[in-house]
Amino acid sequence: MLPNLLLLIVIGAAAGYAATRLMRLDADLPTAMGIGVIGALLGGLGLRLLLTAGGWIVSFVLAFLGSLALIWVWQKLTRRR
């Protein structure tokens, strides 16, 4: 369980970096990694309950999608202020 969680954190950091660049979010590296880790936890753990496929590619895609969703929500919330 712990090695899978650590792998999910590393994959999430990479996915968060990629997602912030794709969505043109002006964020420093630690923020991008944090977004990715949270997105990985949301996307990786949440969607993994729905999908039983495994592997690091699926984990990256789910983490990337979770990061994109988190950035989208963040942008919607910060634009209202």
C-alpha positions as CSV (number, residue, x, y, z in Angstrom):
1,M,0.0,0.0,0.0
2,L,2.7,2.5,0.9
3,P,4.8,1.9,-2.2
4,N,1.7,2.4,-4.3
5,L,0.9,5.7,-2.5
6,L,4.5,6.9,-3.0
7,L,4.3,6.1,-6.7
8,L,1.0,7.9,-6.9
9,I,2.6,11.0,-5.4
10,V,5.5,10.9,-7.8
11,I,3.1,10.4,-10.8
12,G,0.8,13.1,-9.4
13,A,3.7,15.6,-9.2
14,A,4.5,15.0,-12.9
15,A,0.9,15.1,-13.9
16,G,0.3,18.3,-12.0
17,Y,3.3,20.0,-13.7
18,A,1.9,18.9,-17.1
19,A,-1.6,20.0,-16.3
20,T,-0.6,23.4,-15.1
21,R,1.4,23.9,-18.3
22,L,-1.5,22.7,-20.5
23,M,-4.0,24.9,-18.8
24,R,-1.5,27.8,-18.8
25,L,-1.8,28.3,-15.0
26,D,0.9,30.6,-13.7
27,A,2.2,28.5,-10.8
28,D,5.6,27.8,-9.4
29,L,6.9,24.3,-9.3
30,P,5.9,23.4,-5.7
31,T,2.4,24.6,-6.3
32,A,2.1,22.7,-9.6
33,M,3.4,19.6,-7.8
34,G,0.9,20.1,-5.0
35,I,-1.9,20.4,-7.4
36,G,-0.8,17.3,-9.1
37,V,-0.6,15.3,-5.9
38,I,-4.0,16.4,-4.8
39,G,-5.3,15.7,-8.3
40,A,-3.6,12.3,-8.3
41,L,-5.3,11.4,-5.0
42,L,-8.7,12.6,-6.3
43,G,-8.3,11.1,-9.8
44,G,-6.2,8.1,-9.0
45,L,-7.9,6.8,-5.9
46,G,-11.4,8.0,-6.7
47,L,-11.6,6.8,-10.3
48,R,-9.6,3.6,-9.5
49,L,-12.7,2.5,-7.6
50,L,-14.5,2.6,-10.9
51,L,-11.8,1.2,-13.1
52,T,-9.9,-1.9,-12.1
53,A,-7.2,-1.5,-14.8
54,G,-3.8,-0.9,-13.3
55,G,-0.4,0.2,-14.4
56,W,1.5,3.4,-14.3
57,I,0.1,4.7,-17.5
58,V,-3.4,4.5,-16.2
59,S,-2.3,6.1,-13.0
60,F,-0.7,8.9,-14.9
61,V,-3.8,9.5,-17.0
62,L,-6.1,9.5,-14.0
63,A,-3.7,11.8,-12.1
64,F,-3.6,14.1,-15.1
65,L,-7.4,14.2,-15.4
66,G,-7.7,14.8,-11.7
67,S,-5.2,17.6,-11.9
68,L,-7.0,19.2,-14.8
69,A,-10.3,19.0,-12.9
70,L,-8.7,20.6,-9.8
71,I,-7.2,23.4,-11.8
72,W,-10.5,24.1,-13.5
73,V,-12.3,24.3,-10.1
74,W,-9.5,26.5,-8.7
75,Q,-9.8,28.9,-11.7
76,K,-13.6,29.1,-11.4
77,L,-13.4,29.8,-7.6
78,T,-10.6,32.5,-7.9
79,R,-12.3,34.3,-10.8
80,R,-15.4,35.1,-8.7
81,R,-13.4,37.3,-6.3
